[in-house]
């Protein structure tokens, strides 16, 4: 699986994939922003927006 943490300008990558699913992951630091998991060119990809959906988190949280 390929993991991508991205910011403004890369959110659209999810729309290029197939079999899109979203998850929120529980961590010792709290819940993650919504992670999109999808297939892109036959590869599994996980994308997490750096600021969360709608830029609701600062880049470092």
PyMOL commands that set and color helices and strands:
alter all, ss='L'
color gray80, all
select helices_A, chain A and resi 11-16+53-55
alter helices_A, ss='H'
color red, helices_A
select strands_A, chain A and resi 2-6+18-23+26-27+30-31+35-40+43-49
alter strands_A, ss='S'
color yellow, strands_A
deselect
rebuild
show_as cartoon
